[in-house]
Amino acid sequence: MHVAFIIENWANIEPLKSTTLSVIKECMSRGHKVSILYTHDLTVRDNIVHGFAKTLKFEGKVPDSVTSFYKKTTYAVKLISLHAFDCIMIRKDPPISPLVFNFLDSVKDETIIINDIDGIRKANNKLYTTTFHDPTNTYLPKTHVSGSKKYIKKIIEESDDEKMILKPLDGSGGRGVIVLEKGATSNINSLLDFYIDDSGENYVILQEYIEGAENGDVRVMMLNGKAIGAYHRKPAEGEHRANIQTGGTAHKYTLTESQKRICIKVGKKLLADGIYFAGLDMIGDKILEVNVLNPGGITNINKLSKLKLHKNVVDFLEEKVHEKVEKRAELEYLLKRLSELKE
């Protein structure tokens, strides 16, 4: 099969940390053709969506070392119709321009896209958890989202919580996440001025502070509606964010029984929305975020738990493509039989 990966920049990949590279390497080790695309590579030619694809090439047998694979892999650029790809996997941090999804709309019925375009439209920001039914906040923290400084200030003033979390709606990688303490909110006006401008297009999330947050969070990798692995992210000294990008460290973790039950419940919702590959961020039994565009963590889980989750991902891609091919062949057969009967 021919798989395309929509990524940020091949030159900026960190081999030992990249989930995307692990999956790419596994695809090529199985003999699959792999191309990479940047969002600005998408174009239309004669009313057909194409991309200036960088098709990867590795001379000889793909090595076990992901670093050697990355360093020795070359590519050639060619304009390719998106219809030529059996599967397209989106692996780029948010935000992504809605135009990218408009480009992909043209092939979503013919090519497997992970994750589903309509599903991503629902889930590509932190508002997605509002579609989960949890009125009693059993597994979701109390959350407020607004672009109104006045409203956010009112919520803070009325809250009995000693601490709250404030973060931008469209942030990723822990950027812009701060802890607000009830006794130290004198600078709240300047903070809200920073996050919310006068355009009316900037929103912030105000969320309850969950006990145990100071010890970090758990990243759970979800594939096809099931939890396939997890690891514990601990923040660096003097830092409240546990994201690896902000200096957090990775530690082995086994999901509790209650966390497994929550993952099963949430997994059904993800699957229904076409979100096949995602990362859940959890503290205890609360889900903070659902990452659907470029969830990472496979390399850490593999190393800590002696797993090979990248193989699970490629197994899944192959299964989805095989299902698509079988359905197409069945439809063609039915159309042929119908034509014969008419004759």
SVG drawing of the C-alpha trace seen along z (x, -y; Angstrom):
<svg xmlns="http://www.w3.org/2000/svg" viewBox="-33 -45 56 57">
<polyline fill="none" stroke="black" stroke-width="0.4" points="0.0,0.0 1.0,-3.6 0.7,-5.7 1.0,-9.4 1.8,-11.2 0.9,-14.9 3.6,-16.2 5.1,-19.5 8.7,-19.2 10.8,-16.1 14.0,-18.0 12.7,-18.7 11.9,-15.1 13.7,-13.8 14.2,-10.1 14.2,-8.7 11.1,-10.6 8.9,-10.6 5.9,-8.4 5.4,-9.3 8.9,-8.1 8.3,-4.8 5.2,-4.2 6.8,-5.3 9.8,-3.0 7.5,-0.1 5.5,-0.8 8.7,-0.8 10.1,2.3 7.0,4.2 7.6,3.0 4.9,0.3 5.5,-2.9 5.6,-6.0 5.3,-9.7 5.2,-12.8 3.2,-15.9 3.3,-19.4 0.0,-21.2 1.2,-23.8 2.0,-21.0 -1.7,-20.5 -2.9,-21.9 -5.5,-21.5 -4.8,-20.6 -7.6,-20.2 -10.1,-20.1 -8.3,-17.2 -6.5,-17.5 -2.8,-16.7 0.1,-17.1 3.8,-17.8 4.7,-14.5 8.1,-13.6 8.3,-9.9 10.8,-8.3 13.5,-5.9 15.9,-3.7 18.6,-1.7 18.8,1.8 17.2,3.5 15.5,1.1 17.7,1.2 16.5,1.7 18.0,-1.6 15.5,-4.4 18.3,-7.0 20.2,-5.2 16.9,-4.9 16.2,-8.6 19.7,-9.8 20.0,-7.5 16.5,-8.0 16.2,-10.2 13.2,-11.4 12.2,-12.6 9.4,-15.2 6.6,-14.6 3.1,-15.9 0.8,-13.1 -3.0,-12.9 -4.3,-12.2 -6.5,-9.5 -3.2,-7.5 -2.8,-7.0 -4.3,-4.0 -4.1,-5.7 -3.4,-9.3 -2.4,-9.7 -2.5,-13.2 0.5,-13.8 0.7,-17.5 0.2,-19.6 -2.8,-21.8 -4.0,-24.2 -4.5,-23.1 -6.3,-25.4 -9.8,-24.2 -8.7,-24.5 -6.6,-21.4 -9.7,-19.4 -11.5,-20.9 -8.7,-19.5 -9.0,-16.1 -12.8,-16.1 -12.3,-15.3 -10.8,-11.9 -12.3,-10.9 -14.7,-8.4 -12.0,-6.7 -8.9,-6.9 -8.6,-5.8 -7.8,-8.9 -6.7,-8.6 -8.4,-10.2 -11.7,-10.7 -12.0,-14.2 -15.5,-14.8 -14.4,-13.3 -11.4,-15.7 -13.7,-18.7 -15.6,-17.7 -12.5,-16.8 -9.6,-19.0 -9.8,-21.3 -10.3,-21.1 -14.1,-21.6 -14.5,-18.0 -14.9,-16.6 -18.1,-18.7 -19.7,-16.1 -19.1,-13.4 -22.1,-12.8 -20.8,-13.3 -23.1,-15.7 -21.9,-14.8 -18.2,-15.3 -17.4,-11.6 -14.5,-11.5 -14.3,-15.0 -13.1,-18.0 -15.3,-21.0 -14.6,-23.2 -15.5,-26.6 -14.6,-28.0 -15.1,-31.6 -13.8,-34.5 -15.2,-37.0 -12.8,-38.3 -15.6,-39.5 -17.2,-36.0 -13.9,-34.3 -13.2,-36.7 -16.7,-36.1 -16.1,-32.3 -12.8,-32.7 -14.3,-35.0 -17.3,-32.7 -15.2,-29.5 -14.5,-27.9 -11.5,-26.1 -8.1,-27.2 -6.5,-26.5 -7.6,-26.4 -6.0,-25.8 -6.0,-28.4 -5.0,-27.6 -5.6,-28.7 -8.2,-26.8 -6.0,-26.2 -2.7,-25.4 -0.7,-22.2 2.3,-20.7 1.6,-22.4 2.1,-25.9 0.3,-28.6 -0.9,-26.4 -0.8,-28.2 -2.0,-27.5 -4.2,-30.2 -4.2,-30.4 -7.1,-31.9 -5.0,-34.1 -2.8,-35.4 -5.2,-36.6 -4.2,-40.3 -2.6,-39.8 -5.6,-38.2 -6.5,-41.2 -3.1,-41.3 -3.2,-37.5 -6.6,-37.7 -5.4,-40.6 -2.6,-38.3 -4.9,-35.4 -7.9,-37.2 -7.6,-40.1 -10.4,-42.4 -11.0,-40.3 -13.4,-38.0 -11.7,-35.0 -9.5,-34.0 -10.9,-31.6 -9.5,-30.3 -10.3,-27.3 -10.7,-27.5 -10.6,-24.1 -10.7,-22.7 -7.3,-21.8 -7.3,-18.1 -5.6,-16.7 -2.4,-15.0 -1.7,-17.2 1.5,-18.2 2.7,-14.7 2.1,-14.8 -0.4,-13.1 -0.9,-9.9 -0.8,-9.7 -3.0,-6.9 -2.7,-5.8 -6.0,-4.8 -6.2,-2.7 -9.5,-1.6 -11.4,-2.5 -9.1,-0.6 -6.3,-1.6 -3.1,0.0 -0.6,-1.5 0.2,-4.3 3.0,-6.1 3.3,-8.5 4.6,-12.0 6.2,-13.8 6.9,-17.5 10.4,-18.9 11.3,-20.5 9.6,-23.9 7.3,-23.2 3.6,-22.3 3.3,-21.0 4.2,-17.4 4.5,-17.6 7.7,-16.0 8.2,-19.2 8.4,-21.3 11.0,-19.1 8.7,-16.4 10.1,-12.9 8.5,-9.6 7.9,-6.7 6.3,-3.3 2.6,-3.1 -0.1,-0.5 -3.7,-1.7 -5.9,-1.2 -9.2,0.8 -11.2,-2.4 -9.1,-4.1 -9.6,-1.1 -13.3,-1.3 -13.2,-5.0 -11.1,-4.3 -13.6,-1.7 -16.5,-4.2 -14.6,-7.0 -13.3,-4.6 -16.8,-3.9 -17.3,-7.6 -14.0,-8.0 -14.8,-5.1 -18.3,-6.4 -16.7,-9.7 -14.0,-8.1 -11.2,-9.0 -9.2,-5.8 -5.8,-7.0 -5.8,-9.4 -4.0,-10.3 -5.9,-10.8 -4.3,-12.9 -5.5,-11.8 -5.0,-12.6 -6.4,-9.9 -9.9,-9.2 -10.3,-12.5 -9.7,-13.1 -8.1,-16.5 -7.7,-16.4 -8.2,-14.2 -5.4,-14.6 -6.6,-13.6 -4.2,-15.3 -0.7,-14.3 -0.7,-12.3 2.7,-11.1 4.0,-8.7 4.5,-5.4 8.3,-5.6 8.2,-6.2 5.7,-3.4 7.6,-1.0 10.8,-1.7 9.3,-1.6 6.9,1.3 8.9,3.3 6.1,3.1 6.0,2.4 2.9,0.3 4.0,-1.1 3.4,2.4 -0.2,2.3 -0.7,-1.0 0.5,0.4 -1.5,3.6 -4.5,1.3 -3.7,-0.7 -3.4,2.5 -6.7,3.8 -8.5,0.6 -7.1,0.5 -7.9,4.2 -11.5,3.6 -11.7,0.8 -10.3,2.9 -12.7,5.7 -15.8,3.4 -14.7,1.9 -14.3,5.3 -17.7,6.4 -19.4,3.3 -17.8,3.7 -18.9,7.3 -22.5,6.3 -22.5,3.6 -21.2,6.1 -23.9,8.7 -26.6,6.0 -25.3,5.0 -25.4,8.6 -28.9,9.1 -30.1,6.1 -28.6,7.5"/>
</svg>
